[in-house]
Amino acid sequence: MTKTKNIYLNGLINLAQTRLGTKIVYKTDEFFAPASRILNPTPPIFKEGVFDKHGKWMDGWETRRKRGPGHDYLILKLGKPGRIKKVDIDTSFFNGNQPNKVSLQACISKQNLPNKKTKWTTILNKKKMKPNSHHFFGISNKSIFTHIKLNIFPDGGVARLRIFGELVVEKLKNTEINLTSVFNGAAPIACNNEHFGKAENILAPGRGINMGDGWETRRSRGKNFDWLIIKCATAAKVNKIQIDTHHFKGNYPDQCSIQASLVKGKPSAKKIITMSKKWKQLLNKVKLKAHKKHNFRNKLIKKNKINYIRINIFPDGGISRIRLLGKVN
């Protein structure tokens, strides 16, 4: 039996995603590689021997060598305001051309590009950068921010910037919403595997753009099954359930089931995993098909509200999206 380590996502999503509306609104320089690449959802790659008119092709943001005072920086506007809990500053494949140090500032502004009077708060003091490495830092500031400034000292390249946190969304009432939409505040809590596709993809808006834009586990080669726990946008009664295997044709799960519960308080992810094993069935085990939207009505937990679900897939595979439609009272 293949054993996998549980992945604790703790309700955090990457706020620096273009599909959430996050975009680069200013950069001091992007001579060697455009700033927009720093937000690419896929892991950075290296193209051996590939050059363009400016020099070596690099998968990230890279500025020219600074020959005067000052430092380079870029500003990104978050698609939705959020609280930041952790960041990953990734210098993968930048070896000898990574910045010496970096820092992060943040602000809240109604403008697309904050003006010179905007007050910036330092959320990460200057940190030394290593070549070809992920740099994870916890953020203690609990304020809500709309813009992030990445400062690099004095110049150089960064492959990816991931900003992990919580979206701040307006709570809707007396309306039917998608309880598992990241735009409404849903977030992944834990899963046992996300080898080929990140768990947070399953909560994204719209249809998946390709097979990589979904949650996909490795081939388990055992008697086990894979699972993912999601915190819903809010507590509500579920009316409809949709499991979408769009793009998954030879690697969709054979079957799936959904458990659900109304969890009070803020238990740890580890405790939620333990609790989830005993949650009631929201959807009994059903067969799935390739590249298809599967629609179901809630027939098992009709009278009670739920705010957490656990998706079980048998034995493994990929799901593009899950949608739970429910009315918020």
ZAVEXMI-684582 format. One record per atom (N, C-alpha, C): residue in one letter; x, y, z. Coordinates in steps of 0.1 Angstrom, whole numbers, padded with zeros to 4 digits, always signed. Layout:
AXYZ
...
END
This chain:
M+0008-0012+0000
M+0000+0000+0000
M+0009+0013+0000
T+0006+0022-0009
T+0014+0034-0010
T+0010+0044+0001
K+0019+0049+0008
K+0016+0058+0019
K+0020+0072+0014
T+0012+0082+0017
T+0015+0096+0014
T+0014+0105+0026
K+0021+0115+0026
K+0021+0124+0038
K+0010+0134+0036
N+0002+0137+0047
N-0008+0147+0046
N-0002+0161+0044
I-0009+0169+0035
I-0005+0182+0032
I-0014+0192+0039
Y-0009+0200+0048
Y-0017+0209+0056
Y-0017+0223+0049
L-0028+0226+0043
L-0030+0239+0035
L-0035+0250+0044
N-0042+0246+0055
N-0046+0255+0066
N-0054+0267+0061
G-0062+0265+0051
G-0071+0276+0046
G-0064+0287+0039
L-0051+0285+0035
L-0044+0296+0028
L-0044+0293+0013
I-0045+0304+0005
I-0044+0303-0010
I-0034+0313-0014
N-0029+0312-0026
N-0020+0321-0032
N-0028+0333-0037
L-0026+0344-0031
L-0033+0357-0035
L-0027+0363-0047
A-0015+0359-0051
A-0008+0365-0063
A-0011+0356-0075
Q-0024+0354-0078
Q-0028+0346-0090
Q-0035+0356-0099
T-0031+0354-0112
T-0037+0363-0122
T-0052+0359-0124
R-0056+0347-0121
R-0070+0343-0123
R-0079+0349-0112
L-0073+0354-0101
L-0080+0361-0091
L-0081+0376-0094
G-0074+0380-0105
G-0073+0394-0109
G-0061+0402-0105
T-0051+0395-0098
T-0039+0401-0094
T-0030+0404-0106
K-0024+0416-0106
K-0016+0420-0118
K-0005+0429-0113
I+0006+0430-0122
I+0017+0439-0120
I+0012+0453-0125
V+0013+0463-0116
V+0009+0476-0120
V+0021+0486-0122
Y+0033+0482-0117
Y+0044+0490-0119
Y+0057+0482-0117
K+0068+0485-0125
K+0081+0479-0123
K+0091+0490-0127
T+0102+0490-0120
T+0113+0499-0123
T+0120+0495-0136
D+0121+0482-0138
D+0129+0477-0150
D+0125+0463-0152
E+0126+0458-0164
E+0124+0444-0168
E+0132+0441-0180
F+0144+0446-0181
F+0153+0445-0193
F+0155+0430-0197
F+0158+0421-0188
F+0161+0407-0192
F+0149+0398-0192
A+0139+0400-0184
A+0128+0392-0183
A+0116+0399-0177
P+0104+0398-0183
P+0092+0407-0179
P+0087+0403-0165
A+0083+0414-0158
A+0078+0412-0145
A+0066+0403-0144
S+0058+0403-0155
S+0045+0395-0154
S+0048+0380-0152
R+0060+0375-0155
R+0063+0361-0154
R+0064+0357-0139
I+0066+0366-0130
I+0067+0363-0116
I+0054+0358-0110
L+0043+0360-0117
L+0030+0356-0113
L+0025+0343-0119
N+0033+0337-0129
N+0029+0325-0136
N+0025+0314-0126
P+0014+0307-0128
P+0010+0297-0118
P+0018+0284-0119
T+0025+0282-0130
T+0033+0270-0131
T+0047+0271-0125
P+0053+0261-0121
P+0067+0262-0115
P+0076+0267-0126
P+0087+0274-0123
P+0096+0280-0133
P+0104+0269-0140
I+0108+0272-0152
I+0115+0262-0160
I+0128+0268-0165
F+0137+0260-0170
F+0150+0265-0175
F+0151+0260-0189
K+0154+0269-0199
K+0156+0266-0213
K+0171+0267-0216
E+0177+0255-0217
E+0191+0255-0219
E+0195+0261-0233
G+0204+0270-0233
G+0209+0276-0246
G+0200+0285-0253
V+0189+0289-0247
V+0179+0298-0253
V+0182+0313-0249
F+0184+0321-0259
F+0186+0335-0257
F+0176+0344-0266
D+0173+0356-0261
D+0166+0365-0269
D+0174+0377-0272
K+0168+0388-0277
K+0176+0400-0281
K+0183+0407-0269
H+0178+0404-0257
H+0184+0410-0245
H+0194+0402-0238
G+0194+0389-0240
G+0203+0380-0234
G+0197+0366-0231
K+0201+0360-0220
K+0196+0346-0217
K+0181+0347-0213
W+0174+0338-0219
W+0159+0337-0216
W+0158+0331-0202
M+0150+0338-0193
M+0148+0334-0179
M+0134+0334-0176
D+0129+0324-0169
D+0115+0323-0165
D+0113+0330-0152
G+0111+0343-0152
G+0109+0351-0140
G+0111+0366-0144
W+0112+0374-0134
W+0114+0388-0136
W+0129+0391-0133
E+0136+0397-0143
E+0150+0400-0142
E+0153+0414-0147
T+0160+0422-0139
T+0163+0436-0142
T+0178+0436-0147
R+0181+0447-0153
R+0195+0449-0158
R+0204+0452-0146
R+0217+0451-0148
R+0227+0454-0137
R+0227+0469-0134
K+0224+0473-0122
K+0223+0487-0118
K+0236+0493-0116
R+0239+0504-0123
R+0252+0511-0122
R+0251+0524-0115
G+0240+0526-0108
G+0239+0539-0100
G+0232+0536-0087
P+0228+0546-0080
P+0222+0545-0067
P+0208+0539-0068
G+0202+0534-0057
G+0188+0529-0057
G+0187+0515-0059
H+0175+0510-0060
H+0172+0496-0062
H+0160+0494-0070
D+0158+0482-0075
D+0146+0479-0083
D+0135+0474-0075
Y+0123+0476-0080
Y+0111+0471-0073
Y+0099+0469-0083
L+0090+0462-0079
L+0077+0461-0086
L+0066+0462-0077
I+0054+0466-0082
I+0042+0467-0074
I+0031+0459-0080
L+0025+0450-0072
L+0013+0443-0077
L+0001+0446-0070
K-0010+0446-0077
K-0023+0449-0071
K-0031+0435-0070
L-0035+0432-0057
L-0042+0420-0055
L-0056+0420-0062
G-0060+0409-0067
G-0073+0408-0073
G-0084+0411-0063
K-0082+0407-0051
K-0091+0410-0040
K-0083+0413-0027
P-0087+0422-0019
P-0080+0425-0007
P-0078+0412+0002
G-0067+0411+0009
G-0065+0399+0017
G-0055+0402+0029
R-0055+0392+0038
R-0046+0391+0049
R-0035+0381+0045
I-0022+0385+0047
I-0011+0377+0042
I-0005+0370+0054
K-0003+0357+0053
K+0002+0349+0063
K+0016+0344+0061
K+0019+0341+0048
K+0032+0335+0045
K+0036+0339+0030
V+0048+0340+0027
V+0053+0343+0013
V+0064+0333+0009
D+0065+0331-0004
D+0076+0323-0010
D+0082+0331-0021
I+0094+0335-0018
I+0102+0343-0029
I+0112+0333-0035
D+0109+0329-0047
D+0115+0318-0054
D+0126+0323-0064
T+0138+0319-0062
T+0149+0323-0071
T+0153+0311-0080
S+0144+0302-0082
S+0148+0290-0090
S+0154+0294-0104
F+0166+0288-0106
F+0174+0289-0119
F+0181+0303-0120
F+0179+0311-0110
F+0187+0324-0109
F+0199+0321-0100
N+0210+0319-0106
N+0222+0315-0099
N+0234+0324-0103
G+0236+0334-0094
G+0246+0344-0098
G+0240+0357-0102
N+0227+0356-0105
N+0220+0368-0109
N+0207+0370-0101
Q+0207+0363-0089
Q+0196+0366-0080
Q+0199+0379-0072
P+0189+0386-0066
P+0191+0398-0058
P+0200+0394-0046
N+0207+0404-0041
N+0215+0402-0028
N+0205+0400-0017
K+0195+0410-0016
K+0185+0409-0006
K+0172+0414-0012
V+0161+0411-0004
V+0147+0415-0008
V+0140+0420+0004
S+0130+0428+0002
S+0120+0431+0013
S+0107+0433+0007
L+0096+0433+0015
L+0083+0434+0011
L+0076+0445+0018
Q+0068+0454+0011
Q+0060+0464+0017
Q+0046+0462+0012
A+0036+0467+0019
A+0022+0466+0015
A+0014+0478+0019
C+0003+0480+0012
C-0005+0492+0015
C-0020+0488+0012
I-0029+0497+0015
I-0043+0496+0011
I-0046+0509+0003
S-0051+0507-0009
S-0054+0519-0018
S-0065+0515-0027
K-0073+0525-0030
K-0084+0524-0039
K-0080+0526-0054
Q-0068+0531-0055
Q-0062+0534-0069
Q-0056+0521-0075
N-0055+0521-0088
N-0049+0510-0095
N-0034+0510-0091
L-0028+0522-0092
L-0014+0524-0088
L-0013+0534-0077
P-0009+0530-0065
P-0009+0540-0054
P+0000+0552-0058
N-0004+0564-0053
N+0004+0576-0056
N+0015+0578-0046
K+0023+0589-0048
K+0034+0591-0039
K+0031+0594-0025
K+0019+0597-0022
K+0015+0600-0008
K+0011+0588-0001
T+0010+0577-0008
T+0005+0564-0001
T+0015+0560+0009
K+0010+0555+0021
K+0018+0551+0032
K+0020+0535+0030
W+0033+0531+0029
W+0036+0517+0027
W+0041+0512+0041
T+0036+0500+0044
T+0040+0493+0056
T+0050+0482+0053
T+0061+0481+0060
T+0070+0470+0058
T+0065+0458+0064
I+0063+0447+0057
I+0058+0434+0062
I+0069+0424+0063
L+0080+0426+0055
L+0091+0417+0056
L+0104+0426+0054
N+0112+0426+0065
N+0125+0433+0065
N+0134+0427+0055
K+0145+0434+0052
K+0155+0429+0042
K+0160+0415+0046
K+0159+0406+0036
K+0163+0392+0038
K+0173+0388+0027
K+0183+0381+0031
K+0194+0376+0022
K+0188+0365+0013
M+0191+0366+0000
M+0186+0356-0010
M+0197+0347-0014
K+0193+0334-0015
K+0202+0324-0020
K+0199+0321-0034
P+0209+0316-0042
P+0206+0312-0056
P+0197+0300-0057
N+0189+0300-0067
N+0182+0287-0070
N+0174+0281-0058
S+0167+0289-0051
S+0161+0285-0038
S+0147+0291-0036
H+0139+0283-0029
H+0126+0288-0023
H+0130+0295-0010
H+0124+0307-0007
H+0126+0314+0005
H+0112+0316+0012
F+0109+0309+0022
F+0096+0310+0029
F+0097+0319+0041
F+0088+0328+0043
F+0088+0337+0054
F+0074+0339+0059
G+0072+0338+0072
G+0059+0341+0079
G+0057+0356+0080
I+0045+0360+0078
I+0041+0375+0079
I+0033+0377+0092
S+0037+0385+0101
S+0030+0387+0113
S+0019+0398+0113
N+0021+0407+0103
N+0011+0418+0102
N-0003+0412+0098
K-0013+0415+0105
K-0026+0410+0103
K-0036+0419+0096
S-0030+0430+0091
S-0039+0440+0084
S-0043+0435+0070
I-0053+0441+0065
I-0058+0439+0051
I-0051+0448+0042
F-0046+0442+0031
F-0038+0449+0021
F-0044+0447+0007
T-0042+0457-0002
T-0046+0456-0016
T-0034+0456-0025
H-0023+0461-0021
H-0011+0462-0030
H+0002+0457-0022
I+0011+0451-0030
I+0023+0446-0025
I+0035+0452-0033
K+0045+0456-0026
K+0057+0461-0033
K+0069+0451-0029
L+0075+0445-0040
L+0086+0436-0038
L+0099+0445-0042
N+0107+0447-0032
N+0120+0454-0034
N+0131+0444-0035
I+0139+0446-0046
I+0151+0438-0047
I+0164+0447-0047
F+0174+0442-0039
F+0186+0450-0037
F+0198+0444-0042
P+0206+0450-0052
P+0201+0463-0058
P+0194+0460-0071
D+0195+0447-0076
D+0189+0444-0089
D+0189+0428-0090
G+0186+0423-0102
G+0186+0408-0103
G+0173+0402-0107
G+0172+0389-0104
G+0160+0382-0109
G+0154+0373-0099
V+0140+0373-0099
V+0132+0364-0091
V+0123+0356-0100
A+0122+0343-0098
A+0114+0335-0106
A+0099+0336-0103
R+0095+0335-0091
R+0081+0335-0087
R+0080+0342-0074
L+0068+0348-0072
L+0064+0354-0059
L+0050+0348-0056
R+0050+0340-0045
R+0037+0335-0040
R+0034+0342-0027
I+0021+0347-0026
I+0017+0354-0014
I+0005+0346-0008
F+0007+0338+0002
F-0003+0330+0008
F-0011+0337+0019
G-0024+0336+0018
G-0032+0343+0028
G-0047+0340+0026
E-0055+0349+0031
E-0069+0347+0031
E-0076+0359+0024
L-0084+0356+0014
L-0092+0367+0008
L-0102+0373+0018
V-0104+0386+0016
V-0114+0393+0024
V-0126+0395+0015
V-0137+0389+0017
V-0148+0390+0008
V-0161+0394+0016
E-0170+0400+0008
E-0182+0405+0014
E-0192+0393+0015
K-0197+0391+0027
K-0206+0380+0029
K-0220+0384+0024
L-0225+0375+0015
L-0239+0377+0009
L-0249+0370+0017
K-0261+0375+0017
K-0273+0369+0024
K-0285+0368+0015
N-0293+0359+0018
N-0306+0356+0011
N-0303+0355-0004
T-0293+0347-0007
T-0290+0345-0021
T-0283+0331-0022
E-0284+0325-0034
E-0277+0312-0036
E-0263+0315-0042
I-0253+0309-0036
I-0239+0311-0040
I-0232+0298-0041
N-0221+0298-0048
N-0212+0287-0049
N-0203+0287-0036
L-0206+0277-0027
L-0200+0276-0014
L-0185+0272-0015
T-0181+0267-0027
T-0168+0262-0028
T-0160+0271-0038
S-0164+0284-0040
S-0157+0293-0048
S-0147+0301-0040
V-0134+0302-0045
V-0124+0309-0038
V-0128+0324-0038
F-0136+0329-0048
F-0140+0343-0048
F-0150+0346-0036
N-0157+0335-0031
N-0166+0337-0020
N-0160+0334-0007
G-0147+0330-0007
G-0140+0328+0006
G-0137+0314+0009
A-0140+0304+0000
A-0137+0290+0003
A-0122+0288+0002
A-0117+0278+0009
A-0102+0276+0010
A-0099+0261+0013
P-0088+0256+0008
P-0084+0242+0011
P-0078+0241+0025
I-0081+0231+0032
I-0076+0229+0046
I-0065+0219+0046
A-0067+0207+0039
A-0057+0197+0039
A-0060+0187+0028
C-0050+0179+0024
C-0053+0168+0015
C-0041+0158+0017
N-0043+0146+0011
N-0033+0136+0013
N-0023+0136+0001
N-0026+0143-0010
N-0017+0143-0021
N-0021+0154-0031
E-0012+0161-0037
E-0015+0170-0048
E-0003+0170-0058
H+0002+0158-0061
H+0014+0156-0069
H+0014+0163-0082
F+0003+0163-0090
F+0003+0168-0103
F-0005+0181-0104
G-0014+0184-0095
G-0022+0196-0096
G-0026+0201-0082
K-0024+0214-0079
K-0027+0220-0066
K-0041+0219-0062
A-0044+0216-0049
A-0057+0215-0044
A-0065+0228-0046
E-0059+0239-0045
E-0066+0252-0046
E-0072+0254-0060
N-0067+0247-0070
N-0072+0248-0083
N-0087+0244-0084
I-0091+0235-0076
I-0105+0230-0076
I-0115+0240-0073
L-0111+0251-0066
L-0120+0262-0061
L-0120+0274-0071
A-0112+0273-0082
A-0111+0285-0091
A-0123+0287-0099
P-0125+0300-0103
P-0136+0303-0112
P-0135+0297-0126
G-0147+0296-0132
G-0147+0292-0146
G-0143+0277-0148
R-0141+0273-0161
R-0137+0260-0164
R-0122+0259-0165
G-0116+0248-0161
G-0102+0246-0162
G-0097+0248-0176
I-0085+0255-0177
I-0079+0258-0190
I-0072+0246-0196
N-0067+0237-0187
N-0061+0225-0192
N-0060+0215-0180
M-0053+0204-0182
M-0053+0193-0172
M-0045+0198-0159
G-0036+0207-0162
G-0028+0212-0150
G-0036+0222-0141
D-0048+0226-0146
D-0056+0236-0138
D-0067+0228-0131
G-0063+0219-0123
G-0072+0211-0114
G-0064+0205-0103
W-0071+0197-0095
W-0064+0189-0084
W-0062+0175-0089
E-0049+0171-0090
E-0046+0157-0095
E-0036+0151-0086
T-0039+0139-0082
T-0030+0131-0073
T-0021+0121-0081
R-0011+0116-0075
R-0002+0106-0082
R-0010+0093-0084
R-0004+0084-0091
R-0010+0070-0092
R-0007+0063-0079
S-0017+0059-0072
S-0015+0054-0058
S-0009+0040-0058
R-0013+0031-0067
R-0008+0018-0068
R-0011+0010-0055
G-0021+0013-0048
G-0025+0006-0036
G-0040+0005-0034
K-0044+0001-0022
K-0058+0000-0018
K-0063+0012-0012
N-0055+0022-0011
N-0060+0035-0004
N-0068+0043-0014
F-0073+0055-0009
F-0079+0064-0018
F-0074+0078-0014
D-0077+0088-0022
D-0072+0102-0020
D-0083+0111-0015
W-0080+0121-0008
W-0090+0130-0003
W-0085+0144-0002
L-0095+0153-0001
L-0093+0168+0000
L-0103+0174+0009
I-0099+0182+0019
I-0109+0188+0028
I-0109+0203+0025
I-0121+0209+0023
I-0124+0223+0020
I-0132+0230+0030
K-0128+0242+0034
K-0137+0250+0042
K-0145+0258+0033
C-0158+0257+0034
C-0168+0264+0025
C-0168+0279+0028
A-0173+0287+0019
A-0173+0301+0020
A-0181+0306+0033
T-0191+0299+0036
T-0199+0301+0048
T-0208+0289+0051
A-0214+0289+0062
A-0223+0278+0066
A-0236+0280+0058
A-0241+0269+0052
A-0253+0270+0044
A-0259+0256+0041
K-0271+0256+0037
K-0277+0244+0033
K-0274+0242+0018
V-0270+0230+0014
V-0266+0227+0001
V-0277+0222-0008
N-0279+0228-0019
N-0290+0223-0029
N-0284+0214-0040
K-0273+0219-0046
K-0268+0211-0057
K-0253+0209-0056
I-0248+0199-0062
I-0234+0195-0062
I-0230+0193-0077
Q-0218+0198-0080
Q-0212+0196-0093
Q-0198+0191-0092
I-0195+0180-0098
I-0181+0175-0099
I-0177+0175-0114
D-0167+0183-0117
D-0163+0186-0131
D-0149+0179-0134
T-0149+0170-0143
T-0136+0163-0146
T-0131+0168-0160
H-0134+0181-0163
H-0130+0187-0176
H-0115+0185-0178
H-0111+0180-0189
H-0097+0178-0194
H-0091+0164-0188
F-0098+0159-0178
F-0093+0146-0173
F-0099+0135-0180
K-0092+0128-0189
K-0098+0118-0198
K-0093+0104-0195
G-0080+0103-0192
G-0074+0090-0189
G-0070+0089-0175
N-0073+0099-0167
N-0068+0100-0153
N-0078+0106-0144
Y-0091+0105-0148
Y-0102+0109-0138
Y-0104+0098-0128
P-0109+0102-0116
P-0112+0091-0106
P-0123+0082-0111
D-0122+0069-0107
D-0132+0060-0110
D-0145+0063-0103
Q-0144+0067-0090
Q-0156+0070-0082
Q-0152+0082-0072
C-0162+0088-0067
C-0160+0098-0056
C-0171+0098-0047
S-0169+0103-0035
S-0180+0106-0025
S-0176+0119-0018
I-0186+0124-0011
I-0184+0137-0004
I-0190+0135+0010
Q-0182+0139+0020
Q-0187+0140+0034
Q-0188+0154+0038
A-0196+0157+0048
A-0198+0171+0052
A-0201+0173+0067
S-0199+0185+0072
S-0202+0187+0086
S-0203+0202+0089
L-0209+0206+0100
L-0209+0219+0105
L-0199+0220+0116
V-0188+0226+0114
V-0177+0226+0124
V-0177+0240+0130
K-0177+0240+0144
K-0177+0252+0151
K-0163+0255+0156
G-0161+0268+0158
G-0147+0272+0162
G-0137+0272+0151
K-0124+0271+0155
K-0113+0271+0145
K-0104+0260+0149
P-0108+0247+0148
P-0099+0236+0151
P-0087+0236+0141
S-0076+0230+0145
S-0064+0229+0136
S-0067+0219+0125
A-0059+0220+0114
A-0061+0212+0103
A-0059+0197+0107
K-0050+0194+0116
K-0048+0180+0120
K-0060+0175+0127
K-0067+0183+0135
K-0079+0179+0142
K-0090+0177+0132
I-0091+0186+0122
I-0102+0185+0112
I-0100+0172+0104
I-0088+0168+0101
I-0086+0156+0094
I-0092+0144+0102
T-0089+0144+0114
T-0094+0133+0123
T-0109+0133+0124
M-0115+0145+0125
M-0129+0146+0126
M-0136+0142+0113
S-0130+0145+0102
S-0136+0143+0089
S-0139+0129+0086
K-0132+0120+0092
K-0134+0105+0089
K-0148+0101+0094
K-0154+0108+0103
K-0167+0105+0108
K-0178+0114+0103
W-0175+0123+0094
W-0186+0132+0089
W-0196+0124+0081
K-0208+0130+0081
K-0219+0123+0074
K-0218+0124+0059
Q-0224+0115+0052
Q-0223+0115+0037
Q-0232+0126+0031
L-0226+0135+0023
L-0234+0145+0015
L-0237+0139+0001
L-0228+0131-0003
L-0229+0124-0016
L-0223+0110-0015
N-0232+0100-0016
N-0227+0086-0016
N-0218+0083-0028
K-0210+0073-0027
K-0200+0070-0037
K-0207+0068-0051
V-0202+0076-0061
V-0208+0075-0074
V-0197+0073-0085
K-0201+0068-0096
K-0191+0066-0107
K-0189+0079-0114
L-0177+0082-0119
L-0174+0094-0126
L-0171+0090-0141
K-0172+0100-0149
K-0168+0098-0163
K-0157+0108-0167
A-0151+0106-0178
A-0140+0115-0183
A-0146+0128-0189
H-0139+0139-0186
H-0141+0152-0193
H-0156+0155-0192
K-0162+0156-0180
K-0177+0157-0179
K-0180+0165-0167
K-0191+0173-0167
K-0197+0178-0156
K-0208+0169-0150
H-0206+0165-0138
H-0216+0156-0131
H-0224+0164-0121
N-0237+0164-0123
N-0246+0172-0115
N-0254+0163-0106
F-0255+0167-0093
F-0263+0159-0083
F-0271+0169-0074
R-0282+0164-0070
R-0290+0171-0060
R-0287+0165-0046
N-0286+0174-0036
N-0284+0170-0022
N-0296+0163-0017
K-0295+0150-0014
K-0306+0142-0009
K-0303+0136+0005
L-0291+0139+0010
L-0287+0132+0023
L-0287+0142+0035
I-0282+0154+0032
I-0282+0164+0043
I-0290+0177+0039
K-0303+0175+0038
K-0311+0186+0033
K-0315+0196+0043
K-0316+0192+0056
K-0322+0201+0066
K-0311+0209+0074
N-0299+0204+0073
N-0288+0210+0081
N-0278+0218+0073
K-0273+0228+0079
K-0262+0236+0073
K-0249+0229+0074
I-0240+0231+0065
I-0226+0226+0066
I-0216+0237+0062
N-0204+0236+0067
N-0194+0246+0063
N-0180+0239+0060
Y-0179+0226+0061
Y-0167+0219+0057
Y-0172+0207+0048
I-0164+0203+0038
I-0166+0191+0031
I-0153+0184+0029
R-0154+0170+0027
R-0143+0162+0024
R-0146+0154+0012
I-0138+0156+0001
I-0140+0149-0012
I-0131+0137-0011
N-0137+0125-0013
N-0129+0113-0014
N-0129+0108-0029
I-0117+0105-0035
I-0117+0100-0048
I-0111+0086-0048
F-0116+0077-0056
F-0113+0063-0056
F-0108+0059-0069
P-0096+0053-0071
P-0085+0053-0060
P-0077+0066-0060
D-0077+0073-0072
D-0068+0085-0074
D-0073+0092-0086
G-0065+0102-0090
G-0068+0109-0103
G-0070+0124-0101
G-0078+0130-0111
G-0079+0144-0111
G-0093+0149-0113
I-0096+0160-0106
I-0109+0167-0107
I-0106+0182-0110
S-0112+0187-0120
S-0110+0201-0124
S-0117+0211-0114
R-0129+0209-0111
R-0137+0219-0103
R-0147+0211-0094
I-0150+0217-0083
I-0162+0212-0075
I-0170+0224-0071
R-0183+0223-0073
R-0192+0234-0070
R-0203+0229-0061
L-0205+0236-0050
L-0217+0233-0041
L-0225+0246-0041
L-0237+0245-0046
L-0246+0256-0046
L-0256+0256-0034
G-0256+0266-0026
G-0264+0267-0014
G-0269+0281-0011
K-0280+0282-0004
K-0286+0295-0001
K-0281+0300+0013
V-0276+0312+0013
V-0271+0318+0025
V-0283+0326+0031
N-0287+0323+0043
N-0298+0330+0050
N-0292+0341+0059
END
